[in-house]
């Protein structure tokens, strides 16, 4: 009886170990760094160049206004002892209003850049998601996780699909470009 119990426990252990390895073999998880993929695809690079151009133009405008305010502040500091209290107070209020306007403009520019970036990258992300779905289906992945959003700290290179995604995206983009050129 004791022998049967030991055999039963051993058999159950073997079955559980075997089924656990079967479950492990069936689960295949891939990881992708979408931000890196966007940055390294040609469409992503073009989007970044467009954003940089818009940012540089906005930054020039902000810098000019900031320099003007700096000069205005220095002028105020020099005139503090010369102007009447009321005249000085009016100039200070004007300076503060212009400073607030510049700060609001900066916030607005940041929002515009964020919106523009979302516009430019949304189409790229949609194409990447379609490619990742095909990779997942054809290569038998149970799931594919975004590395930055999923909190992935480390992943073996064979499970990181970022390079595969970049290559397939660029290949698909070139084929799409060639079809449009015909």
Protein Blocks (a to p, Z undefined) as FASTA:
>chain_A
ZZmmmmmmmmmmmmmmmmmmmmmmmpccddddfklmmmmpmklmmmmmmmmmmmmmmmmm
mmmmmmmmmmmmmmmmmmmmmpcfklmmmmmmmmmmmmmmmmmmmmmmmmmmmmmmmmmm
mmmmmmmmmmmmmmmmmnopabdcdfklnopabdcfklmmklmmmmmmmmmmmmmmmmmm
ZZ
